Amino acid sequence: MKIAILGAGSNAYGLAAFTADAGHEPVLWSPSGSRGRGLAEGQMLEATGALEFEGPVGVADTAAEAVSGAGLVMIAMPVNGHRMAIDALVPALDPGTPVIISSHSSFAALYLSRALKKAEKATTIIAWGTTLLTARQKSDTTVTVNTIRQKVDMATVPYSAMEAGHALCTDLFGDRFVPRDGLIAVALSNLNPQNHLGIALMNLTRMEKGESWGQGEHVTPAVGNFIEALDAERLAVVDAFGLKTKTVREHFSTSFHVPLASVSEMNQQMHAEGRGGSGPSSFDSRYIFEDVPFGLVATSALARMVGVPVPLHDAGIAIFSAACGRDLAADNDLLPALDFTAMDRTTLETLCREGY
């Protein structure tokens, strides 16, 4: 199967290696055109770590070229590029070609659903609560895959496509997908924003000074306690919607293959085993400029919808906005496009079940 992967960063490179290793034909598209040049010139993609692969991977000049003839489209880029990618994707998408959003945030699936309706097209939209794998792009042709997750939450729009969507994901990527009760559950199962808030806030000067530091090593007991307190807020929102998602402890255990313990203890074990990863070495990090406006802001909006206070999430948004010198919530171009603040719970739940 030809698989169009919209993106050319670490997540996209990891997915390209995974799908090519399984015998498929991934084609990457770099929106900026600045990545994948070596691959476009015929050099091999080399993956090391949790996945060993070396082979050719296609690179397209345009989204339309990437999507043409594809049996599956995957959006695998930072969420601040999802609206742009969807706008480029929809005119070229053949009706019925499924689209996976990896990973889903700020109800990008609803933005895609609305765009498809305007274009008089229909297909299954599959939203993943996190990425299939974690990876670090080492060069234009190499990627290190740190881990392949044991469990990934998923949902479909429309909800009636869940069985078929789950079967597709399982066939292509293995028996690791957990169907959740709709798109809101998946929106609230993306734990990166809260986890990255704790890690980045408590290690901000390391990032700003460009230090080389171990991420797992620096999820100390205090940082772990903060992350678990953030998780308690998120789980209160989940409960108010009458839903169920994994806890942050379950997330770390199943994602990184460590016995269930406290967040700090699991990260310390990952570090001791050489799997703790590296923390961001720049203030200009997705931990701030993606996870705050598109992750924390979305969780906060859902909390307000059901009247649940999330003071730590709200404080994180305010603190990072102050550190950046601007309102990071204004960077979110998905929720305003959906007129999200005007939605009530019933409207949102209906859209998440049926789409536009």
Protein Blocks (a to p, Z undefined) as FASTA:
>chain_A
ZZddedjbfklmmmmmmmmmnopacddddfklpgoklmmnopacddehjbccdddddddf
bfklmmnopabdcddddfklmmmmmmmmmmmpcghiacdddddeehlmmmmmmmmmmnop
acdddddfbdfbdcddfbfkbccdfbdcfbdcdddddfklmmmmmmmmmmmnopabccde
bjklmmmmmmklmmmmmmmmmmmmmmmnopacdfklmmcfklmmmmmmmmmmmmmmmmmn
opacddfklmmmmmnopacddfklmmmmmmmnopnopadfbfbbfklmmmmmmmmmmmmm
mmmmnopacfklmmmmmmmmmmnopafklmpmklmmnommlpcfklmmmmmmnoZZ
